[in-house]
């Protein structure tokens, strides 16, 4: 007997739209049966629009939501990723667990509204502002877990090893003091989070980057950690150059030679690559997490999208610095940035008859995202968690589109708020929660007091 | 005595936020007085959020709204602007005045919601499907005017001279037969539209492009036409090459040498330029209309944004093929595409202390858009039309931003629906009109009957 029975006029199942779909979930919050070509039964709730599986947001730093819109002013002759990072550290030094809980709960509500039902938190903001551990060393982790539970999104926590300021550094910079975590601390946090047995909460691990974690730490973590293993890699040209200078290898090349990459591994960004690296990653089974909005905001550069697609590498999307918080805009501009560079259209479409760009990208990040969050089953299939998105049939951007082109419209018609309802683990979630918005507002006002003046970029102490 | 008195906590006036602003409009639909630093008078309506002037959408082909989301599939080995154009011609051949009226009314409602209060229609879809004039040769123009009046947006109609299929062609292609218009027809239509005296309706003129209009036509139109003069130019590399082959000049170079460019002229796209062309345009007073969403969708390439900004050229935004319909996303990705290419941040910001990227772009397109639509006064100032946008203070993306950073947030925090209310000529407009959406749906269903199958790109007869 199904706990929940829903009926949709159309559902995206195994890469195609199926008509008249009955979706039944059990009390365990998982799909029991999904049956297309079924007239609506009397006991099923009829949904008003087509349904899609939720996607995984595979890379999030929730605390960075606190300064979205506050770093978009040039305050010197040169402005790039690294000057942005200095400002970001200021936020990282300032935010409290209570503020993080409020900011993350609002963010996670926005992510649900944007079509994500699971978020991977690449978590390196561990300690108090002075660098000392909190009384409960997991205080910041629990703030994130509380926020996810409040919003009703699934959370894959990824505590990160963060040991040094660069390849040649023995130590962290003073403004990185809240990030310090070795392999033992990360594994201890992973054990605690897993033992807590909270619903919709899982825990893998991360290494911040090759520059911030020693090779021995990488090998020790990979040997002992459970679940997915994420690492920032090859986001910036300077990082590639530093790695070459320190190790004689490009960063992905180094991982391929030294890290025994496999399907647990997720390479975040992987913007600057050569063909041999793409081939190597494909052979390893590792996935790549693209963050199109953030990579654009930070001027990282363009990934080799066609290369990753052609090589069959699992891909996923990350909201990262939170400047974009929905997959419609991420996929649209992932593709558009390629078109601008290559001066072609439908770059990501497979050649041949079924060359639908949106569908190819969506299906790739659907399965790639599941892998990035450590799910063996995901999407609209029996045994997977009962998540789904109901497309808003009244969204002005989508009105009148032929049903066969719903996914094309979701990505390329620039819908403002594409989803009317979002289900996670068999429960409808509130994607417009006034209380969470209010708590976010209060947290930001406290963080930015005194507020920056009309001509000021955000400035925060970083020392 | 003011007909309308509004009070806002904050308003964007002459390039800065002013607090506590009283805005008074007369019965003529124009601002009479705008007074910052005023406590809210009892008789004024208190607005719930900050207010901004509306922007001009300086380049629209309304009929192209009918196939947004339907051309995003690769159906051959090569897919680019030109294969897209063949599909677009199919739509152009099929749409009726009644369908255009419905599609354009929905589009214009979306444009209002996206922060535009005036739209320039670059209008070349003149005749019946068989190429014969309608009984009223202005039937398609009136469809656009009716749609704009229905939505409540201001309209600058720009009927376009369209004479030939290319530099070397004497005639149009068969699938361009609805576009035929010489200088006499354009001037006749301009006189009729101006004589109609409809509110919020004005008329300039256009030349489709250098390849589609003869030099004599260009000179004759410029000599006799009233109002702004728009032309597509240098959107595609192939177009630059064709112009070079036919004339020995690049297209903007040709205009600078032969067209007596002045402030009436608007160069649409101007994507592919050399420095001397930018300098020449700057000296001429002509403006440039950028269409970031469409230029990305079509793989046109990147404009020299820094070059145009530094030269002081008036810039504006166009929704063009309608794949994006709000200025927040247009400005965000105009800047982001530059960051991806240059691997820097805040590319459009002026160097120096006030280097706010969003404000610089917004102010440039505010004044540039007014010029593109032929307004001598525009924005929040006495004598200008009483248009404004009220920012939605409950928009999740913007909650908690310091008031000084409202414009940064509107552009870079990726708000879904930024504006709670839109005023045009002293009247609030309905930006979520169910009846217009329903008529649009019916028009699209009629246009796409039979609907494309699940694996099909949109195919339409073009012969």
Interface residues (C-beta under 8 A of the other chain):
Chain A: X16 X17 X68 X69 X70 X72 X73 X74 X75 X77 X78 X79 X80 X81 X83 X84 X106 X109 X110 X113 X237 X293 X295 X296 X297 X298 X299 X300 X301 X302 X323 X324 X325 X326 X329 X333 X336 X337 X339 X340 X341 X342 X343 X344 X345 X346 X347 X349 X350 X351 X352 X353 X354 X355 X356 X357 X358 X394 X396 X397 X398 X399 X400 X401 X402 X403 X404 X405 X408 X409 X411 X412 X413 X414 X416 X417 X432 X434 X437 X440 X441 X442 X443 X444 X445 X448 X451 X452 X453 X454 X455 X456 X457 X458
Chain B: X16 X17 X68 X69 X70 X72 X73 X74 X75 X77 X78 X79 X80 X81 X83 X84 X106 X109 X110 X113 X237 X293 X295 X296 X297 X298 X299 X300 X301 X302 X323 X324 X325 X326 X329 X333 X336 X337 X339 X340 X341 X342 X343 X344 X345 X346 X347 X349 X350 X351 X352 X353 X354 X355 X356 X357 X358 X394 X396 X397 X398 X399 X400 X401 X402 X403 X404 X405 X408 X409 X411 X412 X413 X414 X416 X417 X432 X434 X437 X440 X441 X442 X443 X444 X445 X448 X451 X452 X453 X454 X455 X456 X457 X458
